[in-house]
Amino acid sequence: MSLLSSKGTYGLLAMYELSKEYQFNKPVKIKQIAARAKIPQNYLEQLLNVLKKNGYVKSVRGAYGGYMLSRHPAEIKILDVLSALEGELKVTETSTKNEVLELFFEEAQKKLEKIFDMSLEEFKIYQQRVSNTLFYSI
């Protein structure tokens, strides 16, 4: 059982790649994003269109064009990006008509939302952990 589909996973990968480039204030070509994130380019175009429509990315036309975040990574919540791509994230769609399980699923839903309620900028924490792991494994 997977919580996220490839749409959410690939979309989040693309947003992560764009967040790393935010400081340079230059658009990134879709070909570069696809290569770095290992996402099929045609699929990535569809995802970026959804993210653009929802106001998370903007596109720039021309020879030096591409995509970039529409605002600072600290202002973009992962939960919002996933909701734009996947719809509302839910632990379960069905009602059990059992008060104990309903309470359990309600609390699980709140915990799920809390887990994903972080900004793109907070991926730096995970990047540092990966860098530390690579450094110590040498």
C-alpha positions as CSV (number, residue, x, y, z in Angstrom):
1,M,0.0,0.0,0.0
2,S,1.4,3.3,-1.1
3,L,0.4,6.6,0.4
4,L,1.5,8.6,-2.6
5,S,1.3,7.8,-6.3
6,S,4.1,8.6,-8.8
7,K,2.3,11.9,-9.4
8,G,2.9,13.1,-5.8
9,T,6.4,11.6,-5.6
10,Y,7.6,13.0,-8.9
11,G,6.0,16.3,-8.3
12,L,7.7,16.6,-5.0
13,L,11.0,15.6,-6.6
14,A,10.6,18.4,-9.1
15,M,9.8,20.9,-6.4
16,Y,12.8,19.8,-4.4
17,E,15.0,20.3,-7.5
18,L,13.6,23.8,-8.1
19,S,14.0,24.7,-4.4
20,K,17.7,24.0,-4.7
21,E,17.9,26.5,-7.5
22,Y,15.8,29.2,-5.9
23,Q,18.7,31.2,-4.7
24,F,20.0,31.7,-8.2
25,N,16.8,33.4,-9.4
26,K,17.0,31.7,-12.8
27,P,14.6,29.3,-14.5
28,V,15.6,25.7,-14.8
29,K,15.0,23.9,-18.1
30,I,12.5,21.1,-17.9
31,K,15.2,18.7,-19.4
32,Q,17.5,19.5,-16.5
33,I,14.8,18.9,-13.9
34,A,13.8,15.6,-15.5
35,A,17.4,14.4,-15.7
36,R,18.3,15.4,-12.1
37,A,15.1,14.0,-10.6
38,K,15.0,11.0,-13.0
39,I,11.4,11.8,-14.1
40,P,10.1,11.2,-17.6
41,Q,10.1,14.6,-19.3
42,N,6.5,14.2,-20.7
43,Y,5.2,13.3,-17.3
44,L,7.1,16.1,-15.7
45,E,5.5,18.7,-18.1
46,Q,2.0,17.5,-16.9
47,L,3.0,17.8,-13.3
48,L,4.6,21.2,-13.7
49,N,1.4,22.5,-15.4
50,V,-0.6,21.4,-12.4
51,L,1.8,23.1,-10.1
52,K,1.8,26.2,-12.2
53,K,-2.0,26.3,-12.2
54,N,-1.9,26.0,-8.4
55,G,0.6,28.9,-8.1
56,Y,3.6,26.9,-6.9
57,V,5.8,27.4,-10.0
58,K,6.1,29.8,-12.8
59,S,7.4,29.3,-16.3
60,V,9.6,31.6,-18.3
61,R,9.6,31.4,-22.1
62,G,12.5,31.8,-24.4
63,A,16.0,30.5,-24.9
64,Y,16.9,31.0,-21.3
65,G,13.5,29.9,-20.1
66,G,12.3,27.1,-17.9
67,Y,10.6,26.7,-14.6
68,M,11.2,28.2,-11.2
69,L,9.4,28.4,-7.8
70,S,6.8,31.2,-7.7
71,R,7.9,32.1,-4.1
72,H,10.5,31.3,-1.5
73,P,10.8,27.6,-0.5
74,A,10.0,28.5,3.1
75,E,6.5,29.6,1.9
76,I,5.6,26.4,0.1
77,K,4.3,23.6,2.2
78,I,4.8,20.0,1.2
79,L,1.3,19.2,2.2
80,D,-0.1,21.8,-0.1
81,V,2.0,20.6,-3.1
82,L,0.9,17.0,-2.5
83,S,-2.7,18.1,-2.2
84,A,-2.5,20.0,-5.5
85,L,-1.1,16.9,-7.2
86,E,-2.9,14.1,-5.4
87,G,-6.0,15.7,-4.0
88,E,-6.6,15.6,-0.2
89,L,-4.3,13.1,1.5
90,K,-6.5,10.7,3.5
91,V,-5.7,7.7,5.7
92,T,-8.9,6.1,4.5
93,E,-11.9,7.0,2.3
94,T,-14.4,4.6,3.9
95,S,-16.3,4.8,7.1
96,T,-16.1,1.8,9.4
97,K,-19.1,2.7,11.5
98,N,-17.0,1.7,14.5
99,E,-16.3,4.5,17.0
100,V,-12.9,3.1,18.0
101,L,-11.6,2.7,14.5
102,E,-13.1,6.1,13.5
103,L,-11.2,7.8,16.4
104,F,-8.0,6.0,15.4
105,F,-8.3,7.0,11.8
106,E,-9.1,10.6,12.8
107,E,-6.0,10.8,14.9
108,A,-3.9,9.1,12.2
109,Q,-5.1,11.7,9.7
110,K,-4.0,14.5,12.0
111,K,-0.6,12.9,12.4
112,L,-0.3,12.4,8.7
113,E,-1.0,16.1,8.0
114,K,1.5,17.1,10.7
115,I,4.2,15.0,9.1
116,F,3.8,16.7,5.7
117,D,3.2,20.2,7.2
118,M,6.7,21.4,6.5
119,S,8.1,23.7,3.9
120,L,10.3,22.8,1.0
121,E,13.1,24.7,2.7
122,E,13.1,22.1,5.4
123,F,14.4,19.5,3.0
124,K,17.8,21.0,3.9
125,I,17.6,19.0,7.1
126,Y,17.5,15.8,5.1
127,Q,20.1,17.0,2.7
128,Q,22.5,17.6,5.6
129,R,21.7,14.2,7.0
130,V,22.5,12.6,3.6
131,S,25.7,14.7,3.3
132,N,26.8,13.6,6.9
133,T,26.2,10.0,6.1
134,L,28.2,10.2,2.9
135,F,31.0,12.0,4.7
136,Y,31.3,9.5,7.5
137,S,31.1,6.5,5.1
138,I,34.2,7.5,3.3
